Amino acid sequence: MDSSNLLVICAIAFVAVFVLLVILAVIMRAIIALFPQADSVEDAALYAAITAVAQANYPGTKITKIEEIQ
């Protein structure tokens, strides 16, 4: 095999991977546009975990409000 053939094969593979990544990016953008993330998703498992950790560290504590600090 010539070294020039190897170079051509590498270039074709690089272009093929680039095209595949572009296609996947377009598909991901379409999926994100079709199914946007809801802003007020309540995650019961997350609340239960936070409550359990607070109860373990500070017995008798009652969780009344959980908010994200940015």
mmJSON file of the N, C-alpha and C atoms, coordinates in Angstrom:
{"data_MODEL":{"atom_site":{
"group_PDB":["ATOM","ATOM","ATOM","ATOM","ATOM","ATOM","ATOM","ATOM","ATOM","ATOM","ATOM","ATOM","ATOM","ATOM","ATOM","ATOM","ATOM","ATOM","ATOM","ATOM","ATOM","ATOM","ATOM","ATOM","ATOM","ATOM","ATOM","ATOM","ATOM","ATOM","ATOM","ATOM","ATOM","ATOM","ATOM","ATOM","ATOM","ATOM","ATOM","ATOM","ATOM","ATOM","ATOM","ATOM","ATOM","ATOM","ATOM","ATOM","ATOM","ATOM","ATOM","ATOM","ATOM","ATOM","ATOM","ATOM","ATOM","ATOM","ATOM","ATOM","ATOM","ATOM","ATOM","ATOM","ATOM","ATOM","ATOM","ATOM","ATOM","ATOM","ATOM","ATOM","ATOM","ATOM","ATOM","ATOM","ATOM","ATOM","ATOM","ATOM","ATOM","ATOM","ATOM","ATOM","ATOM","ATOM","ATOM","ATOM","ATOM","ATOM","ATOM","ATOM","ATOM","ATOM","ATOM","ATOM","ATOM","ATOM","ATOM","ATOM","ATOM","ATOM","ATOM","ATOM","ATOM","ATOM","ATOM","ATOM","ATOM","ATOM","ATOM","ATOM","ATOM","ATOM","ATOM","ATOM","ATOM","ATOM","ATOM","ATOM","ATOM","ATOM","ATOM","ATOM","ATOM","ATOM","ATOM","ATOM","ATOM","ATOM","ATOM","ATOM","ATOM","ATOM","ATOM","ATOM","ATOM","ATOM","ATOM","ATOM","ATOM","ATOM","ATOM","ATOM","ATOM","ATOM","ATOM","ATOM","ATOM","ATOM","ATOM","ATOM","ATOM","ATOM","ATOM","ATOM","ATOM","ATOM","ATOM","ATOM","ATOM","ATOM","ATOM","ATOM","ATOM","ATOM","ATOM","ATOM","ATOM","ATOM","ATOM","ATOM","ATOM","ATOM","ATOM","ATOM","ATOM","ATOM","ATOM","ATOM","ATOM","ATOM","ATOM","ATOM","ATOM","ATOM","ATOM","ATOM","ATOM","ATOM","ATOM","ATOM","ATOM","ATOM","ATOM","ATOM","ATOM","ATOM","ATOM","ATOM","ATOM","ATOM","ATOM","ATOM","ATOM","ATOM","ATOM","ATOM","ATOM","ATOM"],
"id":[1,2,3,4,5,6,7,8,9,10,11,12,13,14,15,16,17,18,19,20,21,22,23,24,25,26,27,28,29,30,31,32,33,34,35,36,37,38,39,40,41,42,43,44,45,46,47,48,49,50,51,52,53,54,55,56,57,58,59,60,61,62,63,64,65,66,67,68,69,70,71,72,73,74,75,76,77,78,79,80,81,82,83,84,85,86,87,88,89,90,91,92,93,94,95,96,97,98,99,100,101,102,103,104,105,106,107,108,109,110,111,112,113,114,115,116,117,118,119,120,121,122,123,124,125,126,127,128,129,130,131,132,133,134,135,136,137,138,139,140,141,142,143,144,145,146,147,148,149,150,151,152,153,154,155,156,157,158,159,160,161,162,163,164,165,166,167,168,169,170,171,172,173,174,175,176,177,178,179,180,181,182,183,184,185,186,187,188,189,190,191,192,193,194,195,196,197,198,199,200,201,202,203,204,205,206,207,208,209,210],
"type_symbol":["N","C","C","N","C","C","N","C","C","N","C","C","N","C","C","N","C","C","N","C","C","N","C","C","N","C","C","N","C","C","N","C","C","N","C","C","N","C","C","N","C","C","N","C","C","N","C","C","N","C","C","N","C","C","N","C","C","N","C","C","N","C","C","N","C","C","N","C","C","N","C","C","N","C","C","N","C","C","N","C","C","N","C","C","N","C","C","N","C","C","N","C","C","N","C","C","N","C","C","N","C","C","N","C","C","N","C","C","N","C","C","N","C","C","N","C","C","N","C","C","N","C","C","N","C","C","N","C","C","N","C","C","N","C","C","N","C","C","N","C","C","N","C","C","N","C","C","N","C","C","N","C","C","N","C","C","N","C","C","N","C","C","N","C","C","N","C","C","N","C","C","N","C","C","N","C","C","N","C","C","N","C","C","N","C","C","N","C","C","N","C","C","N","C","C","N","C","C","N","C","C","N","C","C","N","C","C","N","C","C"],
"label_atom_id":["N","CA","C","N","CA","C","N","CA","C","N","CA","C","N","CA","C","N","CA","C","N","CA","C","N","CA","C","N","CA","C","N","CA","C","N","CA","C","N","CA","C","N","CA","C","N","CA","C","N","CA","C","N","CA","C","N","CA","C","N","CA","C","N","CA","C","N","CA","C","N","CA","C","N","CA","C","N","CA","C","N","CA","C","N","CA","C","N","CA","C","N","CA","C","N","CA","C","N","CA","C","N","CA","C","N","CA","C","N","CA","C","N","CA","C","N","CA","C","N","CA","C","N","CA","C","N","CA","C","N","CA","C","N","CA","C","N","CA","C","N","CA","C","N","CA","C","N","CA","C","N","CA","C","N","CA","C","N","CA","C","N","CA","C","N","CA","C","N","CA","C","N","CA","C","N","CA","C","N","CA","C","N","CA","C","N","CA","C","N","CA","C","N","CA","C","N","CA","C","N","CA","C","N","CA","C","N","CA","C","N","CA","C","N","CA","C","N","CA","C","N","CA","C","N","CA","C","N","CA","C","N","CA","C","N","CA","C","N","CA","C","N","CA","C"],
"label_alt_id":[null,null,null,null,null,null,null,null,null,null,null,null,null,null,null,null,null,null,null,null,null,null,null,null,null,null,null,null,null,null,null,null,null,null,null,null,null,null,null,null,null,null,null,null,null,null,null,null,null,null,null,null,null,null,null,null,null,null,null,null,null,null,null,null,null,null,null,null,null,null,null,null,null,null,null,null,null,null,null,null,null,null,null,null,null,null,null,null,null,null,null,null,null,null,null,null,null,null,null,null,null,null,null,null,null,null,null,null,null,null,null,null,null,null,null,null,null,null,null,null,null,null,null,null,null,null,null,null,null,null,null,null,null,null,null,null,null,null,null,null,null,null,null,null,null,null,null,null,null,null,null,null,null,null,null,null,null,null,null,null,null,null,null,null,null,null,null,null,null,null,null,null,null,null,null,null,null,null,null,null,null,null,null,null,null,null,null,null,null,null,null,null,null,null,null,null,null,null,null,null,null,null,null,null,null,null,null,null,null,null],
"label_comp_id":["MET","MET","MET","ASP","ASP","ASP","SER","SER","SER","SER","SER","SER","ASN","ASN","ASN","LEU","LEU","LEU","LEU","LEU","LEU","VAL","VAL","VAL","ILE","ILE","ILE","CYS","CYS","CYS","ALA","ALA","ALA","ILE","ILE","ILE","ALA","ALA","ALA","PHE","PHE","PHE","VAL","VAL","VAL","ALA","ALA","ALA","VAL","VAL","VAL","PHE","PHE","PHE","VAL","VAL","VAL","LEU","LEU","LEU","LEU","LEU","LEU","VAL","VAL","VAL","ILE","ILE","ILE","LEU","LEU","LEU","ALA","ALA","ALA","VAL","VAL","VAL","ILE","ILE","ILE","MET","MET","MET","ARG","ARG","ARG","ALA","ALA","ALA","ILE","ILE","ILE","ILE","ILE","ILE","ALA","ALA","ALA","LEU","LEU","LEU","PHE","PHE","PHE","PRO","PRO","PRO","GLN","GLN","GLN","ALA","ALA","ALA","ASP","ASP","ASP","SER","SER","SER","VAL","VAL","VAL","GLU","GLU","GLU","ASP","ASP","ASP","ALA","ALA","ALA","ALA","ALA","ALA","LEU","LEU","LEU","TYR","TYR","TYR","ALA","ALA","ALA","ALA","ALA","ALA","ILE","ILE","ILE","THR","THR","THR","ALA","ALA","ALA","VAL","VAL","VAL","ALA","ALA","ALA","GLN","GLN","GLN","ALA","ALA","ALA","ASN","ASN","ASN","TYR","TYR","TYR","PRO","PRO","PRO","GLY","GLY","GLY","THR","THR","THR","LYS","LYS","LYS","ILE","ILE","ILE","THR","THR","THR","LYS","LYS","LYS","ILE","ILE","ILE","GLU","GLU","GLU","GLU","GLU","GLU","ILE","ILE","ILE","GLN","GLN","GLN"],
"label_asym_id":["A","A","A","A","A","A","A","A","A","A","A","A","A","A","A","A","A","A","A","A","A","A","A","A","A","A","A","A","A","A","A","A","A","A","A","A","A","A","A","A","A","A","A","A","A","A","A","A","A","A","A","A","A","A","A","A","A","A","A","A","A","A","A","A","A","A","A","A","A","A","A","A","A","A","A","A","A","A","A","A","A","A","A","A","A","A","A","A","A","A","A","A","A","A","A","A","A","A","A","A","A","A","A","A","A","A","A","A","A","A","A","A","A","A","A","A","A","A","A","A","A","A","A","A","A","A","A","A","A","A","A","A","A","A","A","A","A","A","A","A","A","A","A","A","A","A","A","A","A","A","A","A","A","A","A","A","A","A","A","A","A","A","A","A","A","A","A","A","A","A","A","A","A","A","A","A","A","A","A","A","A","A","A","A","A","A","A","A","A","A","A","A","A","A","A","A","A","A","A","A","A","A","A","A","A","A","A","A","A","A"],
"label_entity_id":["1","1","1","1","1","1","1","1","1","1","1","1","1","1","1","1","1","1","1","1","1","1","1","1","1","1","1","1","1","1","1","1","1","1","1","1","1","1","1","1","1","1","1","1","1","1","1","1","1","1","1","1","1","1","1","1","1","1","1","1","1","1","1","1","1","1","1","1","1","1","1","1","1","1","1","1","1","1","1","1","1","1","1","1","1","1","1","1","1","1","1","1","1","1","1","1","1","1","1","1","1","1","1","1","1","1","1","1","1","1","1","1","1","1","1","1","1","1","1","1","1","1","1","1","1","1","1","1","1","1","1","1","1","1","1","1","1","1","1","1","1","1","1","1","1","1","1","1","1","1","1","1","1","1","1","1","1","1","1","1","1","1","1","1","1","1","1","1","1","1","1","1","1","1","1","1","1","1","1","1","1","1","1","1","1","1","1","1","1","1","1","1","1","1","1","1","1","1","1","1","1","1","1","1","1","1","1","1","1","1"],
"label_seq_id":[1,1,1,2,2,2,3,3,3,4,4,4,5,5,5,6,6,6,7,7,7,8,8,8,9,9,9,10,10,10,11,11,11,12,12,12,13,13,13,14,14,14,15,15,15,16,16,16,17,17,17,18,18,18,19,19,19,20,20,20,21,21,21,22,22,22,23,23,23,24,24,24,25,25,25,26,26,26,27,27,27,28,28,28,29,29,29,30,30,30,31,31,31,32,32,32,33,33,33,34,34,34,35,35,35,36,36,36,37,37,37,38,38,38,39,39,39,40,40,40,41,41,41,42,42,42,43,43,43,44,44,44,45,45,45,46,46,46,47,47,47,48,48,48,49,49,49,50,50,50,51,51,51,52,52,52,53,53,53,54,54,54,55,55,55,56,56,56,57,57,57,58,58,58,59,59,59,60,60,60,61,61,61,62,62,62,63,63,63,64,64,64,65,65,65,66,66,66,67,67,67,68,68,68,69,69,69,70,70,70],
"pdbx_PDB_ins_code":[null,null,null,null,null,null,null,null,null,null,null,null,null,null,null,null,null,null,null,null,null,null,null,null,null,null,null,null,null,null,null,null,null,null,null,null,null,null,null,null,null,null,null,null,null,null,null,null,null,null,null,null,null,null,null,null,null,null,null,null,null,null,null,null,null,null,null,null,null,null,null,null,null,null,null,null,null,null,null,null,null,null,null,null,null,null,null,null,null,null,null,null,null,null,null,null,null,null,null,null,null,null,null,null,null,null,null,null,null,null,null,null,null,null,null,null,null,null,null,null,null,null,null,null,null,null,null,null,null,null,null,null,null,null,null,null,null,null,null,null,null,null,null,null,null,null,null,null,null,null,null,null,null,null,null,null,null,null,null,null,null,null,null,null,null,null,null,null,null,null,null,null,null,null,null,null,null,null,null,null,null,null,null,null,null,null,null,null,null,null,null,null,null,null,null,null,null,null,null,null,null,null,null,null,null,null,null,null,null,null],
"Cartn_x":[0.844,0.0,0.886,0.558,1.282,0.98,1.939,1.666,0.639,0.55,-0.461,-1.863,-1.985,-3.294,-3.706,-2.758,-3.044,-3.487,-2.861,-3.237,-4.653,-4.991,-6.337,-7.367,-7.047,-7.961,-8.177,-7.123,-7.255,-8.109,-7.914,-8.706,-10.173,-10.448,-11.843,-12.468,-11.722,-12.247,-12.518,-11.619,-11.818,-13.074,-13.262,-14.448,-15.711,-15.649,-16.817,-17.207,-16.232,-16.521,-17.089,-16.529,-17.031,-18.477,-18.797,-20.176,-21.108,-20.67,-21.485,-21.758,-20.742,-20.937,-21.879,-21.811,-22.732,-24.163,-24.348,-25.69,-26.22,-25.378,-25.805,-26.125,-25.37,-25.65,-26.994,-27.286,-28.573,-29.718,-29.54,-30.575,-30.777,-29.686,-29.81,-30.502,-30.191,-30.828,-32.328,-32.697,-34.115,-34.835,-34.19,-34.805,-34.977,-33.972,-34.069,-35.166,-35.321,-36.373,-37.76,-37.881,-39.174,-39.58,-38.602,-38.89,-38.073,-38.485,-37.716,-37.819,-36.785,-36.75,-37.709,-38.521,-39.455,-38.695,-39.085,-38.37,-38.73,-39.977,-40.408,-40.619,-39.615,-39.695,-39.389,-40.317,-40.103,-39.585,-38.451,-37.812,-37.991,-38.925,-39.244,-38.051,-37.284,-36.127,-35.084,-34.907,-33.95,-34.412,-35.689,-36.212,-36.08,-36.343,-36.216,-34.766,-33.838,-32.429,-31.97,-32.369,-31.984,-32.577,-33.826,-34.473,-33.787,-33.427,-32.758,-31.405,-30.666,-29.351,-29.497,-30.462,-30.678,-31.115,-31.977,-32.425,-31.261,-30.376,-29.239,-28.25,-28.021,-27.041,-27.621,-28.883,-29.536,-30.869,-30.856,-32.1,-33.166,-34.391,-35.496,-35.717,-34.868,-34.999,-36.146,-36.905,-37.999,-37.686,-37.653,-37.368,-38.667,-38.663,-39.875,-39.711,-38.466,-38.262,-36.865,-36.784,-35.502,-35.404,-34.346,-34.167,-32.72,-32.539,-31.218,-30.615,-29.388,-28.688,-27.71,-27.806,-26.922,-25.861],
"Cartn_y":[-1.176,0.0,1.235,2.131,3.399,4.257,5.098,6.039,7.078,7.348,8.305,7.716,6.384,5.754,5.81,5.595,5.674,7.075,8.064,9.448,9.745,9.216,9.413,8.707,7.504,6.76,7.51,8.052,8.824,10.069,10.736,11.932,11.583,10.503,10.076,9.692,8.997,8.619,9.861,10.829,12.067,12.788,12.894,13.558,12.782,11.457,10.64,10.834,10.864,11.074,12.474,13.454,14.822,14.913,14.296,14.318,13.604,12.49,11.763,12.602,13.313,14.166,15.321,15.861,16.936,16.408,15.23,14.631,14.389,13.87,13.632,14.94,15.986,17.282,17.828,17.658,18.124,17.332,16.028,15.193,15.594,15.831,16.236,17.587,18.509,19.829,19.687,18.806,18.581,17.976,17.02,16.397,17.419,18.269,19.296,20.296,20.613,21.549,20.928,19.64,18.968,18.715,18.397,18.059,18.954,20.204,21.094,20.639,20.972,20.598,21.48,20.851,21.602,22.294,23.515,24.287,23.875,23.506,23.224,21.73,20.962,19.526,19.246,18.603,18.249,16.827,16.681,15.382,14.85,13.927,13.393,12.652,11.976,11.249,12.209,13.329,14.331,14.923,15.239,15.771,14.748,13.495,12.448,12.288,12.374,12.245,13.407,14.608,15.782,15.693,15.278,15.141,14.071,12.957,11.88,12.323,13.047,13.524,14.547,15.428,16.422,15.754,14.741,14.015,13.258,12.718,11.965,12.886,14.055,14.974,15.832,16.198,17.052,16.418,15.468,14.784,15.784,15.528,16.387,17.553,17.656,18.75,18.458,19.502,19.363,20.247,19.653,20.387,21.019,22.325,23.016,23.634,23.956,24.597,24.266,23.891,23.612,24.526,25.308,26.187,26.142,26.405,26.385,27.781,27.84,29.114,29.182,30.236,30.351,31.389],
"Cartn_z":[0.0,0.0,0.0,-0.863,-0.942,0.272,0.575,1.669,1.248,-0.063,-0.531,-0.39,-0.606,-0.403,1.068,1.925,3.358,3.739,3.174,3.452,2.951,1.771,1.226,2.099,2.54,3.411,4.721,5.286,6.527,6.309,5.191,4.899,4.727,4.026,3.841,5.181,6.009,7.323,8.171,8.117,8.874,8.407,7.118,6.576,6.941,6.878,7.22,8.682,9.565,10.985,11.198,10.524,10.661,10.192,9.066,8.552,9.525,10.071,11.039,12.282,12.773,13.944,13.642,12.444,12.065,12.023,11.47,11.422,12.83,13.711,15.09,15.809,15.539,16.152,15.679,14.417,13.884,14.511,14.645,15.268,16.723,17.45,18.851,18.963,18.067,18.089,17.833,16.909,16.617,17.82,18.479,19.657,20.773,20.975,22.019,21.678,20.404,20.0,20.162,19.895,20.004,21.451,22.294,23.682,24.611,24.797,25.671,27.124,27.873,29.281,30.066,30.871,31.699,32.822,33.118,34.138,35.547,35.761,37.122,37.351,37.0,37.224,38.686,39.346,40.737,40.801,41.423,41.503,42.924,43.079,44.404,45.002,44.162,44.678,45.233,44.561,45.037,46.367,46.482,47.735,48.864,48.561,49.579,50.026,49.085,49.437,50.298,49.941,50.735,52.134,52.207,53.509,54.357,53.751,54.485,55.002,54.187,54.621,55.744,55.62,56.67,57.965,57.856,59.049,59.682,58.869,59.415,60.118,59.541,60.123,61.237,61.113,62.116,62.49,63.429,63.804,64.263,63.846,64.224,63.279,62.265,61.302,60.351,60.047,59.097,57.885,56.699,55.456,54.975,54.852,54.401,53.024,52.648,51.354,50.846,49.568,48.928,47.728,47.664,46.519,46.046,44.752,44.151,44.239,44.747,44.823,43.665,42.882,41.708,41.917],
"occupancy":[1.0,1.0,1.0,1.0,1.0,1.0,1.0,1.0,1.0,1.0,1.0,1.0,1.0,1.0,1.0,1.0,1.0,1.0,1.0,1.0,1.0,1.0,1.0,1.0,1.0,1.0,1.0,1.0,1.0,1.0,1.0,1.0,1.0,1.0,1.0,1.0,1.0,1.0,1.0,1.0,1.0,1.0,1.0,1.0,1.0,1.0,1.0,1.0,1.0,1.0,1.0,1.0,1.0,1.0,1.0,1.0,1.0,1.0,1.0,1.0,1.0,1.0,1.0,1.0,1.0,1.0,1.0,1.0,1.0,1.0,1.0,1.0,1.0,1.0,1.0,1.0,1.0,1.0,1.0,1.0,1.0,1.0,1.0,1.0,1.0,1.0,1.0,1.0,1.0,1.0,1.0,1.0,1.0,1.0,1.0,1.0,1.0,1.0,1.0,1.0,1.0,1.0,1.0,1.0,1.0,1.0,1.0,1.0,1.0,1.0,1.0,1.0,1.0,1.0,1.0,1.0,1.0,1.0,1.0,1.0,1.0,1.0,1.0,1.0,1.0,1.0,1.0,1.0,1.0,1.0,1.0,1.0,1.0,1.0,1.0,1.0,1.0,1.0,1.0,1.0,1.0,1.0,1.0,1.0,1.0,1.0,1.0,1.0,1.0,1.0,1.0,1.0,1.0,1.0,1.0,1.0,1.0,1.0,1.0,1.0,1.0,1.0,1.0,1.0,1.0,1.0,1.0,1.0,1.0,1.0,1.0,1.0,1.0,1.0,1.0,1.0,1.0,1.0,1.0,1.0,1.0,1.0,1.0,1.0,1.0,1.0,1.0,1.0,1.0,1.0,1.0,1.0,1.0,1.0,1.0,1.0,1.0,1.0,1.0,1.0,1.0,1.0,1.0,1.0,1.0,1.0,1.0,1.0,1.0,1.0],
"B_iso_or_equiv":[0.0,0.0,0.0,0.0,0.0,0.0,0.0,0.0,0.0,0.0,0.0,0.0,0.0,0.0,0.0,0.0,0.0,0.0,0.0,0.0,0.0,0.0,0.0,0.0,0.0,0.0,0.0,0.0,0.0,0.0,0.0,0.0,0.0,0.0,0.0,0.0,0.0,0.0,0.0,0.0,0.0,0.0,0.0,0.0,0.0,0.0,0.0,0.0,0.0,0.0,0.0,0.0,0.0,0.0,0.0,0.0,0.0,0.0,0.0,0.0,0.0,0.0,0.0,0.0,0.0,0.0,0.0,0.0,0.0,0.0,0.0,0.0,0.0,0.0,0.0,0.0,0.0,0.0,0.0,0.0,0.0,0.0,0.0,0.0,0.0,0.0,0.0,0.0,0.0,0.0,0.0,0.0,0.0,0.0,0.0,0.0,0.0,0.0,0.0,0.0,0.0,0.0,0.0,0.0,0.0,0.0,0.0,0.0,0.0,0.0,0.0,0.0,0.0,0.0,0.0,0.0,0.0,0.0,0.0,0.0,0.0,0.0,0.0,0.0,0.0,0.0,0.0,0.0,0.0,0.0,0.0,0.0,0.0,0.0,0.0,0.0,0.0,0.0,0.0,0.0,0.0,0.0,0.0,0.0,0.0,0.0,0.0,0.0,0.0,0.0,0.0,0.0,0.0,0.0,0.0,0.0,0.0,0.0,0.0,0.0,0.0,0.0,0.0,0.0,0.0,0.0,0.0,0.0,0.0,0.0,0.0,0.0,0.0,0.0,0.0,0.0,0.0,0.0,0.0,0.0,0.0,0.0,0.0,0.0,0.0,0.0,0.0,0.0,0.0,0.0,0.0,0.0,0.0,0.0,0.0,0.0,0.0,0.0,0.0,0.0,0.0,0.0,0.0,0.0,0.0,0.0,0.0,0.0,0.0,0.0],
"pdbx_formal_charge":[null,null,null,null,null,null,null,null,null,null,null,null,null,null,null,null,null,null,null,null,null,null,null,null,null,null,null,null,null,null,null,null,null,null,null,null,null,null,null,null,null,null,null,null,null,null,null,null,null,null,null,null,null,null,null,null,null,null,null,null,null,null,null,null,null,null,null,null,null,null,null,null,null,null,null,null,null,null,null,null,null,null,null,null,null,null,null,null,null,null,null,null,null,null,null,null,null,null,null,null,null,null,null,null,null,null,null,null,null,null,null,null,null,null,null,null,null,null,null,null,null,null,null,null,null,null,null,null,null,null,null,null,null,null,null,null,null,null,null,null,null,null,null,null,null,null,null,null,null,null,null,null,null,null,null,null,null,null,null,null,null,null,null,null,null,null,null,null,null,null,null,null,null,null,null,null,null,null,null,null,null,null,null,null,null,null,null,null,null,null,null,null,null,null,null,null,null,null,null,null,null,null,null,null,null,null,null,null,null,null],
"auth_seq_id":[1,1,1,2,2,2,3,3,3,4,4,4,5,5,5,6,6,6,7,7,7,8,8,8,9,9,9,10,10,10,11,11,11,12,12,12,13,13,13,14,14,14,15,15,15,16,16,16,17,17,17,18,18,18,19,19,19,20,20,20,21,21,21,22,22,22,23,23,23,24,24,24,25,25,25,26,26,26,27,27,27,28,28,28,29,29,29,30,30,30,31,31,31,32,32,32,33,33,33,34,34,34,35,35,35,36,36,36,37,37,37,38,38,38,39,39,39,40,40,40,41,41,41,42,42,42,43,43,43,44,44,44,45,45,45,46,46,46,47,47,47,48,48,48,49,49,49,50,50,50,51,51,51,52,52,52,53,53,53,54,54,54,55,55,55,56,56,56,57,57,57,58,58,58,59,59,59,60,60,60,61,61,61,62,62,62,63,63,63,64,64,64,65,65,65,66,66,66,67,67,67,68,68,68,69,69,69,70,70,70],
"auth_comp_id":["MET","MET","MET","ASP","ASP","ASP","SER","SER","SER","SER","SER","SER","ASN","ASN","ASN","LEU","LEU","LEU","LEU","LEU","LEU","VAL","VAL","VAL","ILE","ILE","ILE","CYS","CYS","CYS","ALA","ALA","ALA","ILE","ILE","ILE","ALA","ALA","ALA","PHE","PHE","PHE","VAL","VAL","VAL","ALA","ALA","ALA","VAL","VAL","VAL","PHE","PHE","PHE","VAL","VAL","VAL","LEU","LEU","LEU","LEU","LEU","LEU","VAL","VAL","VAL","ILE","ILE","ILE","LEU","LEU","LEU","ALA","ALA","ALA","VAL","VAL","VAL","ILE","ILE","ILE","MET","MET","MET","ARG","ARG","ARG","ALA","ALA","ALA","ILE","ILE","ILE","ILE","ILE","ILE","ALA","ALA","ALA","LEU","LEU","LEU","PHE","PHE","PHE","PRO","PRO","PRO","GLN","GLN","GLN","ALA","ALA","ALA","ASP","ASP","ASP","SER","SER","SER","VAL","VAL","VAL","GLU","GLU","GLU","ASP","ASP","ASP","ALA","ALA","ALA","ALA","ALA","ALA","LEU","LEU","LEU","TYR","TYR","TYR","ALA","ALA","ALA","ALA","ALA","ALA","ILE","ILE","ILE","THR","THR","THR","ALA","ALA","ALA","VAL","VAL","VAL","ALA","ALA","ALA","GLN","GLN","GLN","ALA","ALA","ALA","ASN","ASN","ASN","TYR","TYR","TYR","PRO","PRO","PRO","GLY","GLY","GLY","THR","THR","THR","LYS","LYS","LYS","ILE","ILE","ILE","THR","THR","THR","LYS","LYS","LYS","ILE","ILE","ILE","GLU","GLU","GLU","GLU","GLU","GLU","ILE","ILE","ILE","GLN","GLN","GLN"],
"auth_asym_id":["A","A","A","A","A","A","A","A","A","A","A","A","A","A","A","A","A","A","A","A","A","A","A","A","A","A","A","A","A","A","A","A","A","A","A","A","A","A","A","A","A","A","A","A","A","A","A","A","A","A","A","A","A","A","A","A","A","A","A","A","A","A","A","A","A","A","A","A","A","A","A","A","A","A","A","A","A","A","A","A","A","A","A","A","A","A","A","A","A","A","A","A","A","A","A","A","A","A","A","A","A","A","A","A","A","A","A","A","A","A","A","A","A","A","A","A","A","A","A","A","A","A","A","A","A","A","A","A","A","A","A","A","A","A","A","A","A","A","A","A","A","A","A","A","A","A","A","A","A","A","A","A","A","A","A","A","A","A","A","A","A","A","A","A","A","A","A","A","A","A","A","A","A","A","A","A","A","A","A","A","A","A","A","A","A","A","A","A","A","A","A","A","A","A","A","A","A","A","A","A","A","A","A","A","A","A","A","A","A","A"],
"auth_atom_id":["N","CA","C","N","CA","C","N","CA","C","N","CA","C","N","CA","C","N","CA","C","N","CA","C","N","CA","C","N","CA","C","N","CA","C","N","CA","C","N","CA","C","N","CA","C","N","CA","C","N","CA","C","N","CA","C","N","CA","C","N","CA","C","N","CA","C","N","CA","C","N","CA","C","N","CA","C","N","CA","C","N","CA","C","N","CA","C","N","CA","C","N","CA","C","N","CA","C","N","CA","C","N","CA","C","N","CA","C","N","CA","C","N","CA","C","N","CA","C","N","CA","C","N","CA","C","N","CA","C","N","CA","C","N","CA","C","N","CA","C","N","CA","C","N","CA","C","N","CA","C","N","CA","C","N","CA","C","N","CA","C","N","CA","C","N","CA","C","N","CA","C","N","CA","C","N","CA","C","N","CA","C","N","CA","C","N","CA","C","N","CA","C","N","CA","C","N","CA","C","N","CA","C","N","CA","C","N","CA","C","N","CA","C","N","CA","C","N","CA","C","N","CA","C","N","CA","C","N","CA","C","N","CA","C","N","CA","C","N","CA","C","N","CA","C"],
"pdbx_PDB_model_num":[1,1,1,1,1,1,1,1,1,1,1,1,1,1,1,1,1,1,1,1,1,1,1,1,1,1,1,1,1,1,1,1,1,1,1,1,1,1,1,1,1,1,1,1,1,1,1,1,1,1,1,1,1,1,1,1,1,1,1,1,1,1,1,1,1,1,1,1,1,1,1,1,1,1,1,1,1,1,1,1,1,1,1,1,1,1,1,1,1,1,1,1,1,1,1,1,1,1,1,1,1,1,1,1,1,1,1,1,1,1,1,1,1,1,1,1,1,1,1,1,1,1,1,1,1,1,1,1,1,1,1,1,1,1,1,1,1,1,1,1,1,1,1,1,1,1,1,1,1,1,1,1,1,1,1,1,1,1,1,1,1,1,1,1,1,1,1,1,1,1,1,1,1,1,1,1,1,1,1,1,1,1,1,1,1,1,1,1,1,1,1,1,1,1,1,1,1,1,1,1,1,1,1,1,1,1,1,1,1,1]
}}}
